[in-house]
Amino acid sequence: MNIEIGRIQDEAKSAGVVKAGLLGILAQGRNWRMRHCVHTLLYFGDAWTAKAIATQQDLHVDTVYDRHRDWLSGGFTSLADKHRCGAPSK
């Protein structure tokens, strides 16, 4: 029983650290896409539904699910802007 309580406390501490990191990016991040993605993740953390998040942020529901899936698989590295195809910058 005590082991289970300790595990839950450890998960709560790590969740607090992750939320603090996301809030730091939200406050100081220069990239608007990253900040927008962080908003999506924080809404999920506050138990919003994907449909409600999509409506709030004017996104497609699939985009919301993609951001959440990428976050679960990649963590903070998933927030970095990905290479986009098209003409190179001049």
N, C-alpha and C positions, 0 to 999 in steps of 0.2 A: 504494500500500500504506500509506504514512504517513497519507494522508488518511482511510483507513478506520479506522486505529487511533485517530486524533484524534476521529473521529465516535463511536466506541465509548466513548472516555473521556468525551466530553461527555455522552453518554446516561447513563453510569454516575453522573456528578456530579449531573445533574438528577434521576435516580432517587433518589439519596441525599437531596437537598433535599426531594423530595416525601415520602419516607418520614419524614424528620425533622418535616415539617409535620404529617403524619398522627399521629405519635407525640405531638406537642405538643397536638393536639386531644384525643387520647386521655387525656393526663395532666391537662389543664386545662379541657377542655370541660365546660360546665354542662348541655348538652342531652343527655339519655340516648340519644335517637334518633340523634343525630349520632355519639356514641361507638360505638353499636352498629353503625352503618354503617361506621365507620372500622375496627372489628374485622374486618368482612367483607372490606374491601379489603386489609387487611394479611395476612389468610389467603390471598387470591389472590396477593399478592406473595411469599408463602412457598411457592407452587406447590401449594396445596391444591386439590382438586377441588370443584366446586360442590356436589356431593352431600355430601361430607365437611363442608363449611362449613355447609350447611343442617342437617345432623344435629347438629353442634357447637352451633349457635346456636338450634336449635329453630325453624327457618324453613322455608318452602316453597322448593323449588329455584328456582321462577320469581322469587321475591323476591330471591334471591341474584344471579340473572342480571340482573334489573332494576337492582339497585344497581351492578353492574359496568358495565352498558351506560351508565347515567347518569353514572358516574364517567368513562368513556372519552369521552363527548360533552361533559360540562360541567366536569370537574375539581373543584376545591374548591367552586365555586358549587353543585354538585349535592348537597353535604352539608347545605345549609341546609334547615330544616323548611319543607315546602310548605304552602300554605293548604289547610285541610280544609273540606269542605262540612259543613253541619249548622247547628245553632242557634248564633248568635253568643254570645261570652262576655258575661257580665253584670257 
